[in-house]
């Protein structure tokens, strides 16, 4: 039962829910999540730590960047909830706005770096 309680506690915070919805689109680095949500690196990292500690996100280091992705669901409930991130919640206005913010920021960074 503890795993289920951890799931709902982790997702009861709006920022963590938004992060999980973003990650449902694929692996992201902290800077991409910051851009999407308009939050500081410290705040994003704190929420990612909660998600990592509950076992909902994977972490991969690539040089100075840290990338996060959603783990493979461990049970039926996680499978359905993680699927809902992709199929339902990404269609909500707040999710579309977050994804748009992230895409704009990534495009600006690529232009600035000459890619």
Protein Blocks (a to p, Z undefined) as FASTA:
>chain_A
ZZmmmmmmmmmpmklmmmmmmmmnoccdfklmmmmnopafklmmmmmmmmmmnopaccdd
ehjbccddddddfbfklmmmmmmmmmmmmmpmklmmmmmmmmmmmmmmmmmnoZZ
